[in-house]
C-alpha cells in the first residue's frame, strides 16, 4: 500500500466516522469499539 492510498483510506474512514457521529450519536460507536477491543484480546489469547 502506498502512502497516498493509506492517507486517502484514513481520510475516508475518519470522514465516515464523523458523519456517523453527527447523524446518529456516539452510543453505537462506543459499543463497537468495546467489542473490537474484546475481539483483539481474544485473538491475543490464541496467539
CHARMM internal coordinates of N, CA and C (Angstrom, degrees):
IC EDIT
DIST 1 N 1 CA 1.4427
DIST 1 CA 1 C 1.5272
ANGL 1 N 1 CA 1 C 107.83
DIST 1 C 2 N 1.2879
ANGL 1 CA 1 C 2 N 115.48
DIHE 1 N 1 CA 1 C 2 N 130.34
DIST 2 N 2 CA 1.4596
ANGL 1 C 2 N 2 CA 119.41
DIHE 1 CA 1 C 2 N 2 CA 179.43
DIST 2 CA 2 C 1.5271
ANGL 2 N 2 CA 2 C 110.09
DIHE 1 C 2 N 2 CA 2 C -81.66
DIST 2 C 3 N 1.3115
ANGL 2 CA 2 C 3 N 116.12
DIHE 2 N 2 CA 2 C 3 N 165.30
DIST 3 N 3 CA 1.4642
ANGL 2 C 3 N 3 CA 120.44
DIHE 2 CA 2 C 3 N 3 CA 179.30
DIST 3 CA 3 C 1.5212
ANGL 3 N 3 CA 3 C 111.49
DIHE 2 C 3 N 3 CA 3 C -63.21
DIST 3 C 4 N 1.3131
ANGL 3 CA 3 C 4 N 116.68
DIHE 3 N 3 CA 3 C 4 N -37.08
DIST 4 N 4 CA 1.4596
ANGL 3 C 4 N 4 CA 120.05
DIHE 3 CA 3 C 4 N 4 CA -179.18
DIST 4 CA 4 C 1.5296
ANGL 4 N 4 CA 4 C 110.74
DIHE 3 C 4 N 4 CA 4 C -64.88
DIST 4 C 5 N 1.3101
ANGL 4 CA 4 C 5 N 117.68
DIHE 4 N 4 CA 4 C 5 N -42.22
DIST 5 N 5 CA 1.4632
ANGL 4 C 5 N 5 CA 120.69
DIHE 4 CA 4 C 5 N 5 CA 178.23
DIST 5 CA 5 C 1.5229
ANGL 5 N 5 CA 5 C 110.11
DIHE 4 C 5 N 5 CA 5 C -65.73
DIST 5 C 6 N 1.3238
ANGL 5 CA 5 C 6 N 117.39
DIHE 5 N 5 CA 5 C 6 N -41.09
DIST 6 N 6 CA 1.4610
ANGL 5 C 6 N 6 CA 121.08
DIHE 5 CA 5 C 6 N 6 CA 179.68
DIST 6 CA 6 C 1.5251
ANGL 6 N 6 CA 6 C 111.32
DIHE 5 C 6 N 6 CA 6 C -62.95
DIST 6 C 7 N 1.3144
ANGL 6 CA 6 C 7 N 116.91
DIHE 6 N 6 CA 6 C 7 N -41.07
DIST 7 N 7 CA 1.4697
ANGL 6 C 7 N 7 CA 120.31
DIHE 6 CA 6 C 7 N 7 CA 179.47
DIST 7 CA 7 C 1.5192
ANGL 7 N 7 CA 7 C 110.39
DIHE 6 C 7 N 7 CA 7 C -65.96
DIST 7 C 8 N 1.3245
ANGL 7 CA 7 C 8 N 118.08
DIHE 7 N 7 CA 7 C 8 N -45.76
DIST 8 N 8 CA 1.4638
ANGL 7 C 8 N 8 CA 120.65
DIHE 7 CA 7 C 8 N 8 CA 179.57
DIST 8 CA 8 C 1.5248
ANGL 8 N 8 CA 8 C 111.69
DIHE 7 C 8 N 8 CA 8 C -64.57
DIST 8 C 9 N 1.3150
ANGL 8 CA 8 C 9 N 117.33
DIHE 8 N 8 CA 8 C 9 N -37.18
DIST 9 N 9 CA 1.4617
ANGL 8 C 9 N 9 CA 120.51
DIHE 8 CA 8 C 9 N 9 CA 177.13
DIST 9 CA 9 C 1.5229
ANGL 9 N 9 CA 9 C 110.88
DIHE 8 C 9 N 9 CA 9 C -65.09
DIST 9 C 10 N 1.3245
ANGL 9 CA 9 C 10 N 117.33
DIHE 9 N 9 CA 9 C 10 N -42.80
DIST 10 N 10 CA 1.4634
ANGL 9 C 10 N 10 CA 121.32
DIHE 9 CA 9 C 10 N 10 CA 177.82
DIST 10 CA 10 C 1.5239
ANGL 10 N 10 CA 10 C 111.11
DIHE 9 C 10 N 10 CA 10 C -63.98
DIST 10 C 11 N 1.3302
ANGL 10 CA 10 C 11 N 117.24
DIHE 10 N 10 CA 10 C 11 N -41.87
DIST 11 N 11 CA 1.4678
ANGL 10 C 11 N 11 CA 121.00
DIHE 10 CA 10 C 11 N 11 CA 178.37
DIST 11 CA 11 C 1.5213
ANGL 11 N 11 CA 11 C 110.19
DIHE 10 C 11 N 11 CA 11 C -63.14
DIST 11 C 12 N 1.3162
ANGL 11 CA 11 C 12 N 117.45
DIHE 11 N 11 CA 11 C 12 N -42.64
DIST 12 N 12 CA 1.4639
ANGL 11 C 12 N 12 CA 121.07
DIHE 11 CA 11 C 12 N 12 CA 179.42
DIST 12 CA 12 C 1.5284
ANGL 12 N 12 CA 12 C 111.33
DIHE 11 C 12 N 12 CA 12 C -63.55
DIST 12 C 13 N 1.3271
ANGL 12 CA 12 C 13 N 117.34
DIHE 12 N 12 CA 12 C 13 N -45.96
DIST 13 N 13 CA 1.4636
ANGL 12 C 13 N 13 CA 121.09
DIHE 12 CA 12 C 13 N 13 CA -178.75
DIST 13 CA 13 C 1.5251
ANGL 13 N 13 CA 13 C 110.77
DIHE 12 C 13 N 13 CA 13 C -64.79
DIST 13 C 14 N 1.3279
ANGL 13 CA 13 C 14 N 117.53
DIHE 13 N 13 CA 13 C 14 N -45.55
DIST 14 N 14 CA 1.4632
ANGL 13 C 14 N 14 CA 120.28
DIHE 13 CA 13 C 14 N 14 CA 179.27
DIST 14 CA 14 C 1.5282
ANGL 14 N 14 CA 14 C 111.56
DIHE 13 C 14 N 14 CA 14 C -65.42
DIST 14 C 15 N 1.3218
ANGL 14 CA 14 C 15 N 117.47
DIHE 14 N 14 CA 14 C 15 N -38.19
DIST 15 N 15 CA 1.4601
ANGL 14 C 15 N 15 CA 120.49
DIHE 14 CA 14 C 15 N 15 CA 176.93
DIST 15 CA 15 C 1.5189
ANGL 15 N 15 CA 15 C 112.11
DIHE 14 C 15 N 15 CA 15 C -64.50
DIST 15 C 16 N 1.3197
ANGL 15 CA 15 C 16 N 116.47
DIHE 15 N 15 CA 15 C 16 N -42.90
DIST 16 N 16 CA 1.4660
ANGL 15 C 16 N 16 CA 120.15
DIHE 15 CA 15 C 16 N 16 CA 178.07
DIST 16 CA 16 C 1.5218
ANGL 16 N 16 CA 16 C 110.70
DIHE 15 C 16 N 16 CA 16 C -64.42
DIST 16 C 17 N 1.3188
ANGL 16 CA 16 C 17 N 117.09
DIHE 16 N 16 CA 16 C 17 N -39.41
DIST 17 N 17 CA 1.4629
ANGL 16 C 17 N 17 CA 121.06
DIHE 16 CA 16 C 17 N 17 CA 178.43
DIST 17 CA 17 C 1.5266
ANGL 17 N 17 CA 17 C 110.76
DIHE 16 C 17 N 17 CA 17 C -65.76
DIST 17 C 18 N 1.3182
ANGL 17 CA 17 C 18 N 117.63
DIHE 17 N 17 CA 17 C 18 N -41.10
DIST 18 N 18 CA 1.4653
ANGL 17 C 18 N 18 CA 120.78
DIHE 17 CA 17 C 18 N 18 CA 178.59
DIST 18 CA 18 C 1.5281
ANGL 18 N 18 CA 18 C 111.39
DIHE 17 C 18 N 18 CA 18 C -64.76
DIST 18 C 19 N 1.3265
ANGL 18 CA 18 C 19 N 117.15
DIHE 18 N 18 CA 18 C 19 N -41.99
DIST 19 N 19 CA 1.4664
ANGL 18 C 19 N 19 CA 119.79
DIHE 18 CA 18 C 19 N 19 CA 176.90
DIST 19 CA 19 C 1.5218
ANGL 19 N 19 CA 19 C 111.45
DIHE 18 C 19 N 19 CA 19 C -63.84
DIST 19 C 20 N 1.3150
ANGL 19 CA 19 C 20 N 116.41
DIHE 19 N 19 CA 19 C 20 N -41.04
DIST 20 N 20 CA 1.4549
ANGL 19 C 20 N 20 CA 121.19
DIHE 19 CA 19 C 20 N 20 CA 179.80
DIST 20 CA 20 C 1.5241
ANGL 20 N 20 CA 20 C 110.78
DIHE 19 C 20 N 20 CA 20 C -62.65
DIST 20 C 21 N 1.3212
ANGL 20 CA 20 C 21 N 116.32
DIHE 20 N 20 CA 20 C 21 N -44.81
DIST 21 N 21 CA 1.4637
ANGL 20 C 21 N 21 CA 120.03
DIHE 20 CA 20 C 21 N 21 CA 179.53
DIST 21 CA 21 C 1.5281
ANGL 21 N 21 CA 21 C 110.40
DIHE 20 C 21 N 21 CA 21 C -66.40
DIST 21 C 22 N 1.3202
ANGL 21 CA 21 C 22 N 117.27
DIHE 21 N 21 CA 21 C 22 N -38.08
DIST 22 N 22 CA 1.4593
ANGL 21 C 22 N 22 CA 121.22
DIHE 21 CA 21 C 22 N 22 CA -179.46
DIST 22 CA 22 C 1.5257
ANGL 22 N 22 CA 22 C 111.41
DIHE 21 C 22 N 22 CA 22 C -63.54
DIST 22 C 23 N 1.3133
ANGL 22 CA 22 C 23 N 117.19
DIHE 22 N 22 CA 22 C 23 N -44.54
DIST 23 N 23 CA 1.4626
ANGL 22 C 23 N 23 CA 120.17
DIHE 22 CA 22 C 23 N 23 CA -174.72
DIST 23 CA 23 C 1.5222
ANGL 23 N 23 CA 23 C 114.27
DIHE 22 C 23 N 23 CA 23 C -89.00
DIST 23 C 24 N 1.3322
ANGL 23 CA 23 C 24 N 118.57
DIHE 23 N 23 CA 23 C 24 N -29.98
DIST 24 N 24 CA 1.4591
ANGL 23 C 24 N 24 CA 119.94
DIHE 23 CA 23 C 24 N 24 CA -171.92
DIST 24 CA 24 C 1.5225
ANGL 24 N 24 CA 24 C 114.67
DIHE 23 C 24 N 24 CA 24 C -121.18
DIST 24 C 25 N 1.3135
ANGL 24 CA 24 C 25 N 119.37
DIHE 24 N 24 CA 24 C 25 N -4.92
DIST 25 N 25 CA 1.4541
ANGL 24 C 25 N 25 CA 121.13
DIHE 24 CA 24 C 25 N 25 CA 179.13
DIST 25 CA 25 C 1.5213
ANGL 25 N 25 CA 25 C 111.75
DIHE 24 C 25 N 25 CA 25 C 89.64
DIST 25 C 26 N 1.3239
ANGL 25 CA 25 C 26 N 114.98
DIHE 25 N 25 CA 25 C 26 N -174.41
DIST 26 N 26 CA 1.4641
ANGL 25 C 26 N 26 CA 119.99
DIHE 25 CA 25 C 26 N 26 CA -172.48
DIST 26 CA 26 C 1.5206
ANGL 26 N 26 CA 26 C 114.17
DIHE 25 C 26 N 26 CA 26 C -108.31
DIST 26 C 27 N 1.3142
ANGL 26 CA 26 C 27 N 118.80
DIHE 26 N 26 CA 26 C 27 N -3.05
DIST 27 N 27 CA 1.4635
ANGL 26 C 27 N 27 CA 120.24
DIHE 26 CA 26 C 27 N 27 CA -173.36
DIST 27 CA 27 C 1.5219
ANGL 27 N 27 CA 27 C 112.16
DIHE 26 C 27 N 27 CA 27 C -61.43
DIST 27 C 28 N 1.3085
ANGL 27 CA 27 C 28 N 117.38
DIHE 27 N 27 CA 27 C 28 N -49.32
DIST 28 N 28 CA 1.4646
ANGL 27 C 28 N 28 CA 119.52
DIHE 27 CA 27 C 28 N 28 CA -176.59
DIST 28 CA 28 C 1.5237
ANGL 28 N 28 CA 28 C 111.90
DIHE 27 C 28 N 28 CA 28 C -73.61
DIST 28 C 29 N 1.3357
ANGL 28 CA 28 C 29 N 117.80
DIHE 28 N 28 CA 28 C 29 N -28.47
DIST 29 N 29 CA 1.4648
ANGL 28 C 29 N 29 CA 120.21
DIHE 28 CA 28 C 29 N 29 CA 176.54
DIST 29 CA 29 C 1.5254
ANGL 29 N 29 CA 29 C 109.25
DIHE 28 C 29 N 29 CA 29 C -66.64
DIST 29 C 30 N 1.3271
ANGL 29 CA 29 C 30 N 116.69
DIHE 29 N 29 CA 29 C 30 N -41.43
DIST 30 N 30 CA 1.4621
ANGL 29 C 30 N 30 CA 121.70
DIHE 29 CA 29 C 30 N 30 CA 177.07
DIST 30 CA 30 C 1.5323
ANGL 30 N 30 CA 30 C 110.41
DIHE 29 C 30 N 30 CA 30 C -62.63
DIST 30 C 31 N 1.3305
ANGL 30 CA 30 C 31 N 116.61
DIHE 30 N 30 CA 30 C 31 N -43.73
DIST 31 N 31 CA 1.4636
ANGL 30 C 31 N 31 CA 121.40
DIHE 30 CA 30 C 31 N 31 CA 179.04
DIST 31 CA 31 C 1.5286
ANGL 31 N 31 CA 31 C 111.05
DIHE 30 C 31 N 31 CA 31 C -61.14
DIST 31 C 32 N 1.3316
ANGL 31 CA 31 C 32 N 116.78
DIHE 31 N 31 CA 31 C 32 N -46.77
DIST 32 N 32 CA 1.4613
ANGL 31 C 32 N 32 CA 120.08
DIHE 31 CA 31 C 32 N 32 CA 179.80
DIST 32 CA 32 C 1.5247
ANGL 32 N 32 CA 32 C 111.52
DIHE 31 C 32 N 32 CA 32 C -65.39
DIST 32 C 33 N 1.3132
ANGL 32 CA 32 C 33 N 117.43
DIHE 32 N 32 CA 32 C 33 N -35.11
DIST 33 N 33 CA 1.4594
ANGL 32 C 33 N 33 CA 120.77
DIHE 32 CA 32 C 33 N 33 CA 176.29
DIST 33 CA 33 C 1.5157
ANGL 33 N 33 CA 33 C 111.93
DIHE 32 C 33 N 33 CA 33 C -63.41
DIST 33 C 34 N 1.3314
ANGL 33 CA 33 C 34 N 116.55
DIHE 33 N 33 CA 33 C 34 N -42.38
DIST 34 N 34 CA 1.4654
ANGL 33 C 34 N 34 CA 120.34
DIHE 33 CA 33 C 34 N 34 CA 177.51
DIST 34 CA 34 C 1.5201
ANGL 34 N 34 CA 34 C 110.74
DIHE 33 C 34 N 34 CA 34 C -64.05
DIST 34 C 35 N 1.3141
ANGL 34 CA 34 C 35 N 117.63
DIHE 34 N 34 CA 34 C 35 N -43.61
DIST 35 N 35 CA 1.4609
ANGL 34 C 35 N 35 CA 120.85
DIHE 34 CA 34 C 35 N 35 CA -179.78
DIST 35 CA 35 C 1.5279
ANGL 35 N 35 CA 35 C 111.43
DIHE 34 C 35 N 35 CA 35 C -66.02
DIST 35 C 36 N 1.3322
ANGL 35 CA 35 C 36 N 117.03
DIHE 35 N 35 CA 35 C 36 N -38.03
DIST 36 N 36 CA 1.4596
ANGL 35 C 36 N 36 CA 120.53
DIHE 35 CA 35 C 36 N 36 CA 177.85
DIST 36 CA 36 C 1.5251
ANGL 36 N 36 CA 36 C 110.50
DIHE 35 C 36 N 36 CA 36 C -64.83
DIST 36 C 37 N 1.3365
ANGL 36 CA 36 C 37 N 117.05
DIHE 36 N 36 CA 36 C 37 N -39.16
DIST 37 N 37 CA 1.4642
ANGL 36 C 37 N 37 CA 120.68
DIHE 36 CA 36 C 37 N 37 CA 177.46
DIST 37 CA 37 C 1.5289
ANGL 37 N 37 CA 37 C 110.35
DIHE 36 C 37 N 37 CA 37 C -64.22
DIST 37 C 38 N 1.3314
ANGL 37 CA 37 C 38 N 117.41
DIHE 37 N 37 CA 37 C 38 N -42.99
DIST 38 N 38 CA 1.4644
ANGL 37 C 38 N 38 CA 120.78
DIHE 37 CA 37 C 38 N 38 CA 177.10
DIST 38 CA 38 C 1.5259
ANGL 38 N 38 CA 38 C 110.73
DIHE 37 C 38 N 38 CA 38 C -61.68
DIST 38 C 39 N 1.3217
ANGL 38 CA 38 C 39 N 117.11
DIHE 38 N 38 CA 38 C 39 N -39.39
DIST 39 N 39 CA 1.4594
ANGL 38 C 39 N 39 CA 121.47
DIHE 38 CA 38 C 39 N 39 CA 177.97
DIST 39 CA 39 C 1.5223
ANGL 39 N 39 CA 39 C 111.03
DIHE 38 C 39 N 39 CA 39 C -63.50
DIST 39 C 40 N 1.3329
ANGL 39 CA 39 C 40 N 117.18
DIHE 39 N 39 CA 39 C 40 N -41.86
DIST 40 N 40 CA 1.4633
ANGL 39 C 40 N 40 CA 120.34
DIHE 39 CA 39 C 40 N 40 CA 177.85
DIST 40 CA 40 C 1.5244
ANGL 40 N 40 CA 40 C 111.35
DIHE 39 C 40 N 40 CA 40 C -64.02
DIST 40 C 41 N 1.3176
ANGL 40 CA 40 C 41 N 117.10
DIHE 40 N 40 CA 40 C 41 N -38.70
DIST 41 N 41 CA 1.4636
ANGL 40 C 41 N 41 CA 120.47
DIHE 40 CA 40 C 41 N 41 CA 176.60
DIST 41 CA 41 C 1.5317
ANGL 41 N 41 CA 41 C 110.19
DIHE 40 C 41 N 41 CA 41 C -64.03
DIST 41 C 42 N 1.3206
ANGL 41 CA 41 C 42 N 117.36
DIHE 41 N 41 CA 41 C 42 N -39.87
DIST 42 N 42 CA 1.4556
ANGL 41 C 42 N 42 CA 121.48
DIHE 41 CA 41 C 42 N 42 CA 178.89
DIST 42 CA 42 C 1.5229
ANGL 42 N 42 CA 42 C 110.52
DIHE 41 C 42 N 42 CA 42 C -64.87
DIST 42 C 43 N 1.3365
ANGL 42 CA 42 C 43 N 116.41
DIHE 42 N 42 CA 42 C 43 N -41.30
DIST 43 N 43 CA 1.4625
ANGL 42 C 43 N 43 CA 119.97
DIHE 42 CA 42 C 43 N 43 CA 177.32
DIST 43 CA 43 C 1.5266
ANGL 43 N 43 CA 43 C 111.32
DIHE 42 C 43 N 43 CA 43 C -64.00
DIST 43 C 44 N 1.3172
ANGL 43 CA 43 C 44 N 117.56
DIHE 43 N 43 CA 43 C 44 N -38.11
DIST 44 N 44 CA 1.4649
ANGL 43 C 44 N 44 CA 121.03
DIHE 43 CA 43 C 44 N 44 CA 179.83
DIST 44 CA 44 C 1.5277
ANGL 44 N 44 CA 44 C 110.04
DIHE 43 C 44 N 44 CA 44 C -64.83
DIST 44 C 45 N 1.3186
ANGL 44 CA 44 C 45 N 117.47
DIHE 44 N 44 CA 44 C 45 N -31.16
DIST 45 N 45 CA 1.4566
ANGL 44 C 45 N 45 CA 121.26
DIHE 44 CA 44 C 45 N 45 CA 178.34
DIST 45 CA 45 C 1.5295
ANGL 45 N 45 CA 45 C 110.43
DIHE 44 C 45 N 45 CA 45 C -64.30
DIST 45 C 46 N 1.3166
ANGL 45 CA 45 C 46 N 117.03
DIHE 45 N 45 CA 45 C 46 N -38.36
DIST 46 N 46 CA 1.4610
ANGL 45 C 46 N 46 CA 121.12
DIHE 45 CA 45 C 46 N 46 CA -177.17
DIST 46 CA 46 C 1.5238
ANGL 46 N 46 CA 46 C 113.23
DIHE 45 C 46 N 46 CA 46 C -83.44
DIST 46 C 47 N 1.2815
ANGL 46 CA 46 C 47 N 117.37
DIHE 46 N 46 CA 46 C 47 N -2.48
DIST 47 N 47 CA 1.4589
ANGL 46 C 47 N 47 CA 121.16
DIHE 46 CA 46 C 47 N 47 CA -178.88
DIST 47 CA 47 C 1.4829
ANGL 47 N 47 CA 47 C 113.38
DIHE 46 C 47 N 47 CA 47 C -73.88
END
COOR INIT
IC SEED 1 N 1 CA 1 C
IC BUILD
